[in-house]
Structures are given as structure tokens and as C-alpha cells.
Amino acid sequence: MCLWKQEYFRRHLERLGKMSFFLTWIKAIFITVLAFPHYSETSLYPSPEDRKMPNCDVYIHQLHFCTREMDPICATNGQTYSNTCVFCSEQFESGGAFKFGYYGRC
């Protein structure tokens, strides 16, 4: 093979190597940028200590018509309720026999 052809192929392969390295970095940065908001969302949510007592007046007209989201509440009766709506519904039904304890499982 001619010397100039060998030089051409050597340069071409060298360029491809640099390009694949560049593309690998671009993919890594792209994946990081996409994944960051997903995993950082929990850090934006206030900690249980910073959250206020639930406002049960919001649920007075929709007792037991609650979503299935999990945001557990521990009541003073030692029972864990799956979310604020369920807690408030049970509290109204019991006539206020128990109060809000803290956010989280008992």
C-alpha cells in the first residue's frame, strides 16, 4: 500500500477515536442532566420536621374520597394513616378522639 494511503487511514482512525471519546462524554452529560431532576426532587420536599400540621377543614366535604398517594401520618392513637385525607376522614368520624402526631409511620 502507498505511504500516503497509510497516513490517510491512520489520521482517519485517529479522528474516529477522538470522536467516539467525545460522544461518550456527551452521552454521560446528557444522562446526568436527565437523571438529576428525578433524584433531586426529594431534596426539594420539606423534611417531616419542617412541615405544618394538616388542615383538616379542606377535607370536611369529601370524607373518605381520598387519593391513594402515600404520605404517612402517625396519629396520637398509634395508628398510621396513608395520607392527610385518610387521617382527617378518620379523625372527623371519631369525633376528634385522636390528634396529629407527626409525619411518617408510627
Secondary structure, DSSP 8 states (H G I E B T S, - for coil): --HHHHHHHHHHHHHHHHHHHHHHHHHHHHHHHHHHHHHHHHHHS--GGG-----GGGGTTSTT--------EEETTS-EESSHHHHHHHHHHTTS-S-EEEES--
